[in-house]
Amino acid sequence: MSMDRRYQVVAKQIIGLIDSGEFSPGSRLPGERELAERLGVSRVTIREAEIALEAQGYIAVKTGSGVYVCPRLPNDLSALADIDAFELTTVRAVVEGESAALAALNMSPAALEVLEETVRVMSGNDEEAEAADERFHLLIAENSGSPIIEHFVRSLWRMRNEAPHVVQVYSNVCKSGFEDRVAEHGAVLDAIRNHDPNAARLAMREHFSRLFEAMLAAEETQAIVHLRRKALEHRHRFKLSVQHNVA
């Protein structure tokens, strides 16, 4: 296992200990030597894992004092109720485009096989396909070699799945266009397989460009339907008013 992969595994083990409550918010983590002995790795690997965890907001390093577990943010996203789906998609295009470019340079053959499987599952057009879509994007972030980008991508996907307005807008476009989505993800996959970062970045951004246009079209359709409904209501009230006056 490479040093990069080893520290990522160790970081996830520490996150598990934090989530389980063994390392509670505000508590001080054991020293590097103790953690290294407990997890069976070198102190260098522990240090790399802690750098990644600090970037993701799990821990804070206080010079001369030690490493402390940070308080976690609340699980609900009620404060993000007004987040704009179009702005989120724009940010995703930029961040995930760079994520794909880095993955083209860093993804291992084993991870590439898993990525290929997600694209195969995605063609099923069902709940498993939706899960495979998310896994595709997260897997790329996990193999970008950048813990910060991985953290950002996970945060963006959390907003995509939980922020009310975003969920509504995305649901209007994700029930169709599966063939386009599979082809777009396939283009990203091909670029990563060919270790071509520029092509991977472009393919990911084109994927989000198509999604953005589909979202705009859905919004326009909804607006037209709303206007027609209002027009019918006005016409109905007008007829009732005229009939009443004639009577």
QUIPE-V792949 format. One record per residue. N is the residue number from 0. SS is DSSP state (hx for helix, st for strand, lp for the rest). OMEGA is omega in whole degrees, 0 to 359 (none if undefined). D_LAST is the distance of its C-alpha to the last C-alpha in whole Angstrom. Layout:
BEGIN
{{N	SS	OMEGA	D_LAST} {N	SS	OMEGA	D_LAST}}
END
This chain:
BEGIN
{{0	lp	181	88} {1	lp	179	87} {2	hx	180	87} {3	hx	182	84} {4	hx	182	83} {5	hx	182	85} {6	hx	177	83} {7	hx	177	80} {8	hx	179	81} {9	hx	178	82} {10	hx	179	79} {11	hx	177	77} {12	hx	179	80} {13	hx	176	79} {14	hx	178	76} {15	hx	179	76} {16	hx	177	78} {17	hx	181	76} {18	hx	181	73} {19	hx	180	75} {20	lp	180	76} {21	lp	172	79} {22	lp	186	79} {23	lp	178	76} {24	lp	180	75} {25	lp	182	77} {26	lp	180	80} {27	st	178	83} {28	lp	173	84} {29	lp	180	87} {30	lp	183	90} {31	hx	183	90} {32	hx	181	93} {33	hx	179	92} {34	hx	180	88} {35	hx	179	91} {36	hx	182	93} {37	hx	185	90} {38	hx	175	88} {39	lp	179	91} {40	lp	180	91} {41	lp	177	92} {42	hx	177	92} {43	hx	179	91} {44	hx	177	88} {45	hx	181	87} {46	hx	178	87} {47	hx	179	85} {48	hx	181	82} {49	hx	176	82} {50	hx	179	81} {51	hx	182	78} {52	hx	177	77} {53	hx	179	77} {54	hx	181	75} {55	lp	176	72} {56	lp	179	72} {57	lp	183	74} {58	st	175	77} {59	st	179	78} {60	st	180	82} {61	st	184	83} {62	lp	178	87} {63	lp	182	90} {64	lp	180	87} {65	st	181	86} {66	st	186	83} {67	st	178	80} {68	st	181	77} {69	lp	172	74} {70	lp	180	71} {71	lp	177	68} {72	lp	177	65} {73	lp	185	62} {74	lp	184	61} {75	lp	181	57} {76	lp	181	55} {77	hx	179	53} {78	hx	181	54} {79	hx	184	53} {80	lp	184	50} {81	lp	181	49} {82	lp	184	52} {83	lp	183	50} {84	hx	181	51} {85	hx	177	52} {86	hx	178	54} {87	hx	181	56} {88	hx	177	56} {89	hx	179	58} {90	hx	179	60} {91	hx	180	61} {92	hx	182	62} {93	hx	185	64} {94	hx	183	66} {95	hx	173	66} {96	hx	178	67} {97	hx	177	70} {98	hx	180	70} {99	hx	180	71} {100	hx	179	73} {101	hx	179	75} {102	hx	178	75} {103	hx	180	76} {104	hx	190	79} {105	hx	187	80} {106	lp	180	78} {107	lp	177	81} {108	hx	180	81} {109	hx	179	80} {110	hx	179	77} {111	hx	178	76} {112	hx	178	76} {113	hx	179	74} {114	hx	178	72} {115	hx	180	72} {116	hx	180	71} {117	hx	179	68} {118	hx	177	67} {119	hx	180	67} {120	hx	184	65} {121	hx	182	62} {122	lp	183	62} {123	lp	177	61} {124	lp	178	57} {125	lp	182	57} {126	hx	178	57} {127	hx	179	61} {128	hx	178	60} {129	hx	180	58} {130	hx	179	61} {131	hx	177	64} {132	hx	179	62} {133	hx	181	62} {134	hx	178	66} {135	hx	183	66} {136	hx	181	66} {137	hx	179	67} {138	hx	177	70} {139	hx	179	71} {140	hx	180	70} {141	hx	183	73} {142	lp	177	75} {143	lp	184	75} {144	lp	181	78} {145	lp	178	76} {146	hx	180	75} {147	hx	178	73} {148	hx	178	71} {149	hx	179	71} {150	hx	180	69} {151	hx	181	67} {152	hx	178	65} {153	hx	179	65} {154	hx	179	63} {155	hx	178	61} {156	hx	176	60} {157	hx	176	59} {158	hx	181	57} {159	hx	184	55} {160	hx	189	55} {161	hx	179	54} {162	lp	189	52} {163	hx	183	48} {164	hx	179	47} {165	hx	179	50} {166	hx	181	50} {167	hx	182	46} {168	hx	181	47} {169	hx	180	50} {170	hx	180	48} {171	lp	184	46} {172	lp	185	49} {173	lp	178	51} {174	lp	179	50} {175	lp	178	51} {176	lp	182	53} {177	hx	180	56} {178	hx	177	58} {179	hx	181	58} {180	hx	180	59} {181	hx	180	62} {182	hx	180	63} {183	hx	178	63} {184	hx	177	65} {185	hx	179	67} {186	hx	177	68} {187	hx	179	69} {188	hx	181	71} {189	hx	181	73} {190	hx	178	73} {191	hx	179	75} {192	hx	181	77} {193	lp	180	78} {194	lp	182	79} {195	lp	184	77} {196	hx	180	75} {197	hx	179	74} {198	hx	180	72} {199	hx	178	71} {200	hx	182	69} {201	hx	181	68} {202	hx	179	66} {203	hx	180	65} {204	hx	177	63} {205	hx	176	62} {206	hx	181	60} {207	hx	176	59} {208	hx	177	57} {209	hx	178	56} {210	hx	180	54} {211	hx	180	53} {212	hx	178	51} {213	hx	178	50} {214	hx	178	48} {215	hx	180	47} {216	hx	179	45} {217	hx	178	44} {218	hx	179	42} {219	hx	179	41} {220	hx	179	39} {221	hx	180	38} {222	hx	179	36} {223	hx	178	35} {224	hx	180	33} {225	hx	180	32} {226	hx	179	30} {227	hx	179	29} {228	hx	179	27} {229	hx	180	26} {230	hx	178	24} {231	hx	179	23} {232	hx	179	21} {233	hx	180	20} {234	hx	180	18} {235	hx	180	17} {236	hx	179	15} {237	hx	181	14} {238	hx	179	12} {239	hx	180	11} {240	hx	181	10} {241	hx	180	9} {242	hx	180	6} {243	hx	181	5} {244	hx	180	5} {245	hx	180	4} {246	lp	none	0}}
END
